[in-house]
Amino acid sequence: MAEAERSPQTIAKALKHVPDAEFVMHNGDVVENGGREQDWTDLLDSARASLLSTTLAPASGNHDTAANAFAGRRRPPTAARP
């Protein structure tokens, strides 16, 4: 099972265990191939419900940093600006 398939399940399980968590820390390898756009789309589509209820604080793993893909997702264009 690839990271993109496990991550949403892990996030949902953590929030079920601690439903009032203020954030979820992810220790890296959020997706299998950070340079593959479909991996990010699959992750966000399947984790959407969980991510709407809390903040995700991911660390970038070696799979996420392929083609510098992780850097562009740290602040998505729709994120609120400080």
C-alpha positions as CSV (number, residue, x, y, z in Angstrom):
1,M,0.0,0.0,0.0
2,A,1.4,3.4,-1.0
3,E,1.8,6.4,1.3
4,A,-1.0,8.2,-0.5
5,E,-3.3,5.3,0.4
6,R,-2.2,5.0,4.0
7,S,-2.1,8.7,4.9
8,P,-5.8,9.4,4.8
9,Q,-6.5,6.3,6.9
10,T,-3.9,7.2,9.4
11,I,-5.2,10.8,9.7
12,A,-8.8,9.5,10.2
13,K,-7.7,7.0,12.8
14,A,-5.8,9.6,14.8
15,L,-8.8,11.9,14.8
16,K,-11.1,9.1,15.9
17,H,-8.7,8.4,18.8
18,V,-8.3,12.0,19.7
19,P,-11.4,13.8,18.2
20,D,-10.6,17.2,19.8
21,A,-7.0,17.3,18.4
22,E,-5.9,20.8,17.4
23,F,-3.6,19.4,14.7
24,V,-2.2,16.2,13.2
25,M,1.5,15.9,12.8
26,H,2.6,13.7,9.8
27,N,6.2,12.5,10.0
28,G,6.8,12.5,6.3
29,D,6.3,10.5,3.1
30,V,2.8,11.9,2.8
31,V,2.6,10.5,-0.7
32,E,4.5,7.8,-2.7
33,N,5.8,10.1,-5.4
34,G,5.8,13.9,-4.7
35,G,6.5,14.7,-8.3
36,R,3.3,12.9,-9.4
37,E,0.4,15.3,-9.2
38,Q,-2.1,12.4,-9.0
39,D,-0.6,11.2,-5.7
40,W,-1.4,14.6,-4.1
41,T,-4.9,14.7,-5.7
42,D,-5.6,11.2,-4.4
43,L,-4.4,12.1,-0.9
44,L,-6.5,15.3,-0.7
45,D,-9.6,13.8,-2.2
46,S,-9.6,10.8,0.2
47,A,-8.5,12.8,3.3
48,R,-10.8,15.9,2.7
49,A,-13.3,15.1,5.5
50,S,-10.5,14.7,8.1
51,L,-8.6,17.7,6.9
52,L,-11.7,20.0,7.1
53,S,-11.8,19.3,10.9
54,T,-8.2,20.0,11.9
55,T,-4.8,21.3,10.8
56,L,-2.3,19.0,9.1
57,A,1.3,19.7,10.0
58,P,3.4,17.5,7.7
59,A,7.1,17.0,7.6
60,S,8.5,16.4,4.2
61,G,9.9,12.9,3.6
62,N,12.2,11.8,0.8
63,H,9.1,10.7,-1.3
64,D,7.5,14.1,-0.9
65,T,10.4,16.2,-2.0
66,A,10.7,14.7,-5.5
67,A,11.1,17.5,-8.0
68,N,10.7,20.0,-5.1
69,A,7.0,19.2,-5.2
70,F,6.4,19.5,-1.4
71,A,7.6,23.2,-1.3
72,G,4.8,24.3,-3.6
73,R,2.1,22.7,-1.4
74,R,3.2,24.1,2.0
75,R,1.0,27.2,1.3
76,P,-1.6,26.4,-1.3
77,P,-2.9,29.3,-3.4
78,T,-6.2,29.2,-1.6
79,A,-4.7,29.5,1.9
80,A,-5.3,32.6,3.9
81,R,-2.5,35.0,3.9
82,P,-1.2,36.4,7.2
